[in-house]
Amino acid sequence: MAQIIQWFPGHMVKAFRLMRENLKLVDVVFELVDSRIPESSRNPEIDKLIGQKPRLLIMTKADLADPEQTRAWKKKFEEQGYTVLVLDTRDPRTPQLVTKAARRAVEAKKEAQLARGIQDQPIRAMITGVPNVGKSTLLNHLVMKNVAPTADRPGVTKKVAWLKTPTKLELLDSPGVLWPKFEDQTIGMKLSLTGAVKDTIFAKDDAALFLIAFFRHYRPEAVIERYHLSADIFEQENVDVLLAITAKLGFKDDYDKASERLLNDLRKNKLGAFTLDLIDI
Protein backbone atom coordinates (compact mmCIF):
# COMPACT_ATOMS: atom_id res chain seq x y z
CA MET A 1 0.00 0.00 0.00
CA ALA A 2 1.37 3.45 -0.96
CA GLN A 3 2.37 5.80 1.87
CA ILE A 4 -0.16 8.57 2.59
CA ILE A 5 1.32 11.96 1.70
CA GLN A 6 0.53 14.91 3.95
CA TRP A 7 2.61 17.88 5.09
CA PHE A 8 1.14 20.82 7.01
CA PRO A 9 3.65 21.93 9.68
CA GLY A 10 3.01 24.65 12.26
CA HIS A 11 4.67 27.47 10.32
CA MET A 12 2.07 27.02 7.55
CA VAL A 13 -0.80 27.42 10.04
CA LYS A 14 0.84 30.64 11.27
CA ALA A 15 1.45 31.81 7.67
CA PHE A 16 -2.25 31.47 6.83
CA ARG A 17 -3.17 33.57 9.85
CA LEU A 18 -0.69 36.31 8.86
CA MET A 19 -1.86 36.25 5.24
CA ARG A 20 -5.46 36.64 6.38
CA GLU A 21 -4.51 39.57 8.62
CA ASN A 22 -2.53 41.35 5.88
CA LEU A 23 -4.84 40.73 2.92
CA LYS A 24 -6.69 44.01 3.48
CA LEU A 25 -3.41 45.92 3.06
CA VAL A 26 -2.78 44.80 -0.56
CA ASP A 27 -4.26 45.77 -3.93
CA VAL A 28 -3.62 42.43 -5.61
CA VAL A 29 -2.50 38.89 -4.82
CA PHE A 30 0.18 37.21 -6.93
CA GLU A 31 -0.86 33.55 -6.94
CA LEU A 32 2.13 31.54 -8.14
CA VAL A 33 1.58 28.10 -9.68
CA ASP A 34 4.18 25.64 -10.96
CA SER A 35 3.86 25.31 -14.75
CA ARG A 36 4.65 21.59 -14.43
CA ILE A 37 1.54 21.10 -12.24
CA PRO A 38 -0.65 24.14 -12.96
CA GLU A 39 -3.78 22.67 -11.37
CA SER A 40 -2.24 20.55 -8.60
CA SER A 41 -0.15 23.49 -7.31
CA ARG A 42 -3.22 25.69 -6.79
CA ASN A 43 -3.92 25.68 -3.06
CA PRO A 44 -7.72 25.62 -2.49
CA GLU A 45 -7.24 27.38 0.87
CA ILE A 46 -5.37 30.25 -0.82
CA ASP A 47 -8.14 30.45 -3.41
CA LYS A 48 -10.73 30.81 -0.63
CA LEU A 49 -8.55 33.34 1.17
CA ILE A 50 -8.17 35.58 -1.92
CA GLY A 51 -11.89 35.56 -2.66
CA GLN A 52 -12.83 38.55 -4.86
CA LYS A 53 -9.52 40.39 -4.33
CA PRO A 54 -7.80 41.13 -7.69
CA ARG A 55 -5.24 38.45 -8.49
CA LEU A 56 -2.44 37.86 -10.95
CA LEU A 57 -1.92 34.18 -11.69
CA ILE A 58 1.80 33.65 -12.38
CA MET A 59 2.86 30.38 -13.97
CA THR A 60 6.45 29.91 -12.79
CA LYS A 61 9.18 27.52 -13.99
CA ALA A 62 7.85 27.63 -17.56
CA ASP A 63 11.31 26.70 -18.82
CA LEU A 64 10.93 23.31 -17.06
CA ALA A 65 7.43 22.55 -18.41
CA ASP A 66 6.01 21.23 -21.68
CA PRO A 67 5.45 24.46 -23.69
CA GLU A 68 2.32 23.21 -25.49
CA GLN A 69 0.73 22.26 -22.17
CA THR A 70 1.70 25.62 -20.67
CA ARG A 71 0.01 27.49 -23.53
CA ALA A 72 -3.13 25.35 -23.11
CA TRP A 73 -3.27 25.96 -19.33
CA LYS A 74 -2.75 29.70 -19.80
CA LYS A 75 -5.66 29.78 -22.23
CA LYS A 76 -7.87 27.80 -19.81
CA PHE A 77 -7.05 30.09 -16.86
CA GLU A 78 -7.72 33.19 -18.98
CA GLU A 79 -11.08 31.72 -20.03
CA GLN A 80 -11.85 31.40 -16.30
CA GLY A 81 -11.32 35.16 -16.01
CA TYR A 82 -7.81 35.35 -14.55
CA THR A 83 -5.02 37.71 -15.55
CA VAL A 84 -2.22 35.24 -16.34
CA LEU A 85 1.53 35.66 -16.77
CA VAL A 86 3.78 32.78 -17.89
CA LEU A 87 7.25 33.26 -16.51
CA ASP A 88 10.72 31.84 -16.65
CA THR A 89 11.87 33.63 -13.50
CA ARG A 90 15.45 33.78 -14.80
CA ASP A 91 14.27 36.08 -17.63
CA PRO A 92 15.93 39.51 -17.21
CA ARG A 93 12.65 41.17 -18.28
CA THR A 94 10.85 39.69 -15.25
CA PRO A 95 10.46 42.97 -13.28
CA GLN A 96 8.90 44.79 -16.25
CA LEU A 97 6.67 41.83 -17.22
CA VAL A 98 5.32 41.37 -13.69
CA THR A 99 4.77 45.09 -13.09
CA LYS A 100 2.89 45.46 -16.39
CA ALA A 101 0.70 42.43 -15.63
CA ALA A 102 0.05 43.68 -12.07
CA ARG A 103 -1.16 47.01 -13.45
CA ARG A 104 -3.52 45.10 -15.74
CA ALA A 105 -4.89 43.10 -12.80
CA VAL A 106 -5.68 46.24 -10.72
CA GLU A 107 -6.66 48.53 -13.60
CA ALA A 108 -10.29 48.95 -12.51
CA LYS A 109 -9.32 49.71 -8.91
CA LYS A 110 -6.67 52.27 -9.90
CA GLU A 111 -9.06 54.01 -12.30
CA ALA A 112 -11.62 54.32 -9.50
CA GLN A 113 -8.93 55.81 -7.22
CA LEU A 114 -7.91 58.36 -9.87
CA ALA A 115 -11.57 59.35 -10.28
CA ARG A 116 -11.62 60.13 -6.54
CA GLY A 117 -8.46 62.23 -6.90
CA ILE A 118 -6.09 59.65 -5.43
CA GLN A 119 -2.83 59.92 -7.38
CA ASP A 120 -0.94 56.93 -8.75
CA GLN A 121 0.33 54.98 -5.74
CA PRO A 122 2.69 51.96 -5.66
CA ILE A 123 0.86 48.68 -6.21
CA ARG A 124 0.87 46.59 -3.04
CA ALA A 125 0.88 42.85 -3.69
CA MET A 126 0.98 39.69 -1.61
CA ILE A 127 2.99 36.80 -3.07
CA THR A 128 1.45 33.39 -2.35
CA GLY A 129 1.83 29.80 -3.49
CA VAL A 130 2.82 26.29 -2.47
CA PRO A 131 6.36 25.60 -1.22
CA ASN A 132 9.19 25.64 -3.79
CA VAL A 133 7.03 27.30 -6.47
CA GLY A 134 9.63 30.02 -7.01
CA LYS A 135 8.37 32.87 -4.80
CA SER A 136 11.76 33.85 -3.38
CA THR A 137 13.45 33.62 -6.80
CA LEU A 138 10.78 35.88 -8.28
CA LEU A 139 11.04 38.28 -5.36
CA ASN A 140 14.81 38.59 -5.77
CA HIS A 141 14.34 39.40 -9.46
CA LEU A 142 11.70 42.03 -8.72
CA VAL A 143 13.69 43.73 -5.98
CA MET A 144 16.83 43.27 -8.13
CA LYS A 145 18.96 41.92 -5.30
CA ASN A 146 19.10 38.82 -3.12
CA VAL A 147 16.72 39.66 -0.32
CA ALA A 148 14.94 36.32 0.03
CA PRO A 149 16.67 32.97 0.64
CA THR A 150 16.25 30.46 -2.19
CA ALA A 151 16.79 26.71 -2.46
CA ASP A 152 15.40 23.87 -4.52
CA ARG A 153 13.53 22.48 -1.54
CA PRO A 154 10.34 23.47 0.31
CA GLY A 155 10.10 25.38 3.57
CA VAL A 156 12.94 27.89 3.12
CA THR A 157 10.82 31.04 3.69
CA LYS A 158 9.09 30.87 7.08
CA LYS A 159 7.88 34.44 7.79
CA VAL A 160 6.15 37.31 5.99
CA ALA A 161 8.09 40.43 4.96
CA TRP A 162 7.45 43.67 3.02
CA LEU A 163 9.85 44.62 0.21
CA LYS A 164 9.92 47.48 -2.32
CA THR A 165 10.89 47.21 -6.00
CA PRO A 166 12.36 49.85 -8.36
CA THR A 167 9.24 49.44 -10.57
CA LYS A 168 6.85 50.81 -7.90
CA LEU A 169 5.63 47.54 -6.43
CA GLU A 170 5.44 46.92 -2.70
CA LEU A 171 5.54 43.20 -2.08
CA LEU A 172 4.50 41.11 0.89
CA ASP A 173 6.37 37.82 0.74
CA SER A 174 4.91 34.82 2.55
CA PRO A 175 5.97 31.23 3.20
CA GLY A 176 4.89 28.50 0.83
CA VAL A 177 1.75 26.85 2.18
CA LEU A 178 -0.03 23.58 1.49
CA TRP A 179 -3.42 22.59 2.89
CA PRO A 180 -4.35 20.32 5.81
CA LYS A 181 -5.38 17.25 3.80
CA PHE A 182 -4.88 16.08 0.21
CA GLU A 183 -8.22 14.48 -0.61
CA ASP A 184 -6.64 13.24 -3.85
CA GLN A 185 -3.31 11.52 -3.18
CA THR A 186 -2.37 11.94 -6.86
CA ILE A 187 -2.12 15.68 -6.17
CA GLY A 188 0.06 14.93 -3.14
CA MET A 189 2.34 12.81 -5.32
CA LYS A 190 2.64 15.48 -8.02
CA LEU A 191 3.48 18.10 -5.39
CA SER A 192 6.09 15.71 -3.98
CA LEU A 193 7.68 15.03 -7.35
CA THR A 194 8.12 18.74 -8.09
CA GLY A 195 9.59 19.51 -4.66
CA ALA A 196 6.64 21.14 -2.86
CA VAL A 197 6.59 18.44 -0.18
CA LYS A 198 9.57 17.57 2.01
CA ASP A 199 11.40 14.54 0.59
CA THR A 200 11.25 12.72 3.93
CA ILE A 201 7.44 12.73 3.82
CA PHE A 202 6.95 10.31 0.91
CA ALA A 203 8.37 6.97 -0.25
CA LYS A 204 10.82 7.33 -3.15
CA ASP A 205 9.86 3.98 -4.68
CA ASP A 206 6.19 5.06 -4.75
CA ALA A 207 7.31 8.23 -6.54
CA ALA A 208 9.43 6.27 -9.03
CA LEU A 209 6.59 3.87 -9.86
CA PHE A 210 4.22 6.82 -10.32
CA LEU A 211 6.69 8.43 -12.72
CA ILE A 212 7.19 5.25 -14.71
CA ALA A 213 3.41 4.83 -15.02
CA PHE A 214 3.11 8.45 -16.15
CA PHE A 215 5.92 8.36 -18.71
CA ARG A 216 4.61 5.03 -20.06
CA HIS A 217 1.78 7.01 -21.71
CA TYR A 218 3.34 10.48 -21.85
CA ARG A 219 6.82 10.09 -23.29
CA PRO A 220 8.25 6.56 -22.84
CA GLU A 221 11.19 7.30 -25.14
CA ALA A 222 12.56 9.80 -22.58
CA VAL A 223 12.97 7.03 -19.98
CA ILE A 224 14.28 4.50 -22.55
CA GLU A 225 16.93 6.91 -23.84
CA ARG A 226 17.99 8.22 -20.43
CA TYR A 227 18.58 4.77 -18.93
CA HIS A 228 19.53 2.87 -22.12
CA LEU A 229 16.61 0.45 -21.81
CA SER A 230 15.34 -1.92 -24.47
CA ALA A 231 12.74 -0.46 -26.85
CA ASP A 232 10.06 -2.89 -25.62
CA ILE A 233 10.68 -2.36 -21.89
CA PHE A 234 7.27 -0.76 -21.38
CA GLU A 235 5.62 -4.04 -22.33
CA GLN A 236 6.61 -5.04 -18.79
CA GLU A 237 5.05 -4.02 -15.47
CA ASN A 238 6.12 -0.77 -13.79
CA VAL A 239 8.03 -2.64 -11.07
CA ASP A 240 10.01 -4.52 -13.72
CA VAL A 241 10.84 -1.25 -15.49
CA LEU A 242 12.15 0.15 -12.19
CA LEU A 243 14.26 -2.98 -11.64
CA ALA A 244 15.65 -2.65 -15.17
CA ILE A 245 16.58 1.00 -14.48
CA THR A 246 18.19 -0.11 -11.18
CA ALA A 247 20.33 -2.68 -13.00
CA LYS A 248 21.32 -0.24 -15.78
CA LEU A 249 22.47 2.29 -13.16
CA GLY A 250 24.67 -0.37 -11.57
CA PHE A 251 22.78 -0.34 -8.28
CA LYS A 252 22.23 -4.14 -8.30
CA ASP A 253 18.90 -4.62 -6.48
CA ASP A 254 18.95 -1.28 -4.61
CA TYR A 255 15.77 0.10 -6.18
CA ASP A 256 15.49 2.77 -3.46
CA LYS A 257 18.73 4.31 -4.70
CA ALA A 258 17.49 4.02 -8.31
CA SER A 259 14.19 5.63 -7.30
CA GLU A 260 16.04 8.60 -5.84
CA ARG A 261 18.11 8.96 -9.02
CA LEU A 262 14.95 8.88 -11.15
CA LEU A 263 13.38 11.61 -8.99
CA ASN A 264 16.50 13.79 -9.17
CA ASP A 265 16.76 13.31 -12.93
CA LEU A 266 13.15 14.42 -13.33
CA ARG A 267 13.69 17.56 -11.24
CA LYS A 268 16.88 18.44 -13.12
CA ASN A 269 15.03 18.03 -16.44
CA LYS A 270 17.24 15.15 -17.54
CA LEU A 271 14.04 13.50 -18.79
CA GLY A 272 13.22 16.69 -20.69
CA ALA A 273 10.68 19.41 -20.00
CA PHE A 274 7.47 17.88 -18.65
CA THR A 275 3.97 18.68 -17.36
CA LEU A 276 2.29 16.26 -14.96
CA ASP A 277 -1.13 17.96 -15.11
CA LEU A 278 -2.16 17.18 -18.67
CA ILE A 279 -4.90 19.06 -20.48
CA ASP A 280 -6.48 18.04 -23.79
CA ILE A 281 -4.92 20.05 -26.64
C-alpha positions, 0 to 999 in steps of 0.5 A: 500500500502506498504511503499517505502523503501529507505535510502541514507543519506549524509554520504554515498554520501561522502563515495562513493567519498572517496572510489573512490579517494582511490581505486588506493591506494589498491591492492584488494577490500574486498567486504563483503556480508551478507550470509543471503542475498548474492545477495541482499546485493551486492551493484551495485554501489560498483560493478561498482566502483571496476571494474577490480580491484582484489576483495575478496568476503567475505560472512559474518555472515555464522553462521546465514545463512542456510548452504546449501544455503551458500554452493550453493551461494559460488559455484555460485560466484566462477563459476562467477570467484570470489575468495570467503571466507565464514566466521563466523567472530567470528572464531579465525582463521579469520585473517589467513583465510582472509590473505590467501584468500587475497594473492590468490586474488592478486597472479597474481599482486604480481608475476608481482611485484616480476618479476620486483624486487619489494619485498613482500609488505603488501597487501593493501585492501579496505573493502566495503559493505552495512551497518551492514554487519560485516565490523567493526567486521571483522576489529577488528578481523584482527587488533586483537583489538577493533579499529572500533565501532560495533553495530547490527544496520546500520550507525555506521562507518561514515568515512574511516580509514587506519589500519594495521594488524599483518598478513601484511595487510593494511586495509582501512575501509569505511562506509556501503553504499547502493545505491540511489534507490532500483528498486526492493523493495523486495531487500529493504525489505530483506536489512531492515530485516537483519539490513542494513536499519535504522529501522525507514525507513520501516513499521514493519507490512510490514516486518512481513507480508513479513516474514510470506509469506516467511516462509510459503514456506520456513520453516513454522514449525519454525514460528509454533513452535516459537509462539505455533500456530496451525499446520494448521495456514498457511491455513489462510491469512498472516494477520490472521497469524500475528494476531494469533501471536499477540494473542499468544504473549499476545499483544491483537490487537497490531500487530505493537508490534508483528511485532517488536517481529517477526523482532527481533526474526528473527535477533536473530536467534530464528527462526533458521538459514535462507537465504532470497535469495534462490538459487536452490540446 
